[in-house]
Amino acid sequence: MTILVIAEHDNAALKSATLNTVAAAQKIGGEIHVLVAGHDAGNAAKAAAQIAGVAKVLHAEAPHFAAPTAEGIAALAVSLAAPYSHILLPATGFGKNAAPRIAALLDVAQVSDIIAVESADTFVRPIYAGNAFATVQSKDAKKVITVRATGFDAAPASGGSAAVESVSPPADADRVQVLGQELTKSDRPELASARVVVSGGRGLQNGENFKMLEALADKLHAAIGASRAAVDAGFVPNDYQVGQTGKIVAPDLYIAIGISGAIQHLAGMKDSKVIVAINKDPEAPIFQVADYGLVGDLFEIIPQLTAELG
Amino acid sequence: MKVLVAVKRVVDFNVKVRVKPDGSGVDTANVKMSMNPFDEIAVEEAVRLKEKGIATEIVVVSCGIAACQETLRTALALGADRAILVESGAELQPLAVAKLLKAIAAKESPQLVIMGKQAIDDDANQTGQMLAALLDWPQATFASKVDIADGKATVKREIDGGLETLAMSLPALITTDLRLNEPRYATLPNIMKAKKKPLEVVTPETLGVDVAPRIATLKVVEPPKRKGGGKVADAKELVAKLRNEAKVI
């Protein structure tokens, strides 16, 4: 059995979910290869070679991989697929976009968002916003899988010394042009991998009030997240969204402020180690999952909390 | 330009599902069913394209049991022109649905397919990308803004950390994300009118598609329960507990 992990990276460095995906591959067992498709991505390929447990890195360089499209990644993956029993991608925006395209081109089903490996063909994945866990068995000879990062402890980023081999990608079909990316500029840790997350909901009432969370997040070196309600109301951009259809997080500390706790939101954060809820409604469902609930007016509590953290 | 919209009938997003005691799945008997919320956004986007004079006809498709006709009628009431049900009592997994939709697309020759990014029951997030691959069309997943002009689609899409703008030639496939639009409600006169709109029923067999599942569900269980409900009196006690008891700060 040989497993191909398709790395997510920004050409300079690997995204953290790549390490969790390698960890899932280790649970499956067999030789692990990592594919780094990028432009001037030598450093990302070197980083992949250092991951403990990786046997080989395939490095594909092309200008159209500077901001890779699903079409480009899928064409490349399919051209390399023959020797592999499993193809794994992180269940991030990148992996969710590309993986089903790879699976369909190989005429195999995809197992999405696995949180545990039972055997080489059997996996556990959440369904219905995490309200049920399904154990599923893939009958296809080749398995295309996306991996939920919070389900697997990251593989060590160092200790490996894999060989890096260049592979040549198929020509770009050129039907999709990436016109540009607007990335939220932030010095904060990445939401999906932050140790502490401070999230706000509709209780914050408007986008201006969301800024109150910044001072608190600064004190805790936290990422800032939001409920779907806050995104729907236009308080913050969509990439802040934690939940079933947003990001799945499992930090050491999750602080939910003005969030009622709809099942769609709980799906994205209930695996956090410690959950704090601050809400004026004592009946809010968020308190049922919170280790420490504080009932009260968030507009009074946030400044107090920020001051206490001094 | 003809637009094809795919919709799925799912357990309503407000329902908290229960796992069956025998572990064979979740209980969907006597549970409120609705159109998948992301598919409502897909229908709305198609209707807006028609209102702008860009789309000329909206064909809405669903795959599943006869009751999916209700979901299709909802889409017709929202502004779709006609509907196709691929009727099957079998478990239809994303790859099978993508193949069925490919067969429908081959008959209908739409310039654009719009569908939800993910169904809120199986949370697979696969079918749109699979259909795009099978049709060999470009894809724009997780769309938050769509502009169609001169045979091209320009799509802003949600990515981790921000937004990405793609330009692609038509025909193309788009999957919807939350911020794309806010779906309208069907009005009573439109619900009445929808009853008279054409709804065709076909089967996987007549389309020549093998829908046999490739993934077997061995068991379904409740997730581990989290023990919550602890309370603190004020910010001071909270910080003390986080420092000394939970030791996370």
Interface residues (C-beta under 8 A of the other chain):
Chain A: A67 T69 A70 E71 A74 T92 G93 F94 K96 N97 A98 A99 P100 R101 I102 A103 A104 L105 D107 V108 A109 Q110 V111 S112 D113 T122 P126 I127 Y128 A129 G130 N131 A132 F133 A134 T135 V136 Q137 S138 K139 D140 R175 V176 Q177 V178 L179 G180 Q181 E182 L183 T184 E190 A192 V196 L220 R228 V231 D232 P237 N238 D239 Q241 Q244 T245 K247 D252 L253 I263 Q264 K270 K273 V274 I275 V276 F287 Q288 V289 A290 D291 Y292 G293 L294 V295 G296 I301 Q304 L305 A307 E308 L309
Chain B: V11 F13 K16 V17 V19 V26 F38 Q93 P94 L95 A98 K117 Q118 I120 D121 D122 D123 A124 N125 Q126 T127 G128 Q129 M130 L131 A132 A133 L134 P138 Q139 A140 T141 F142 S144 T154 E158 I159 D160 G161 G162 L163 E164 T165 L166 A167 M168 S169 D177 L178 R179 P213 R214 I215 A216 T217 L218 K219 V220 V221 E222 P223 R226 G228 G229 G230 K231 V232 A233 D234 A235 K236 L238 V239 K241 L242 A246 V248 I249
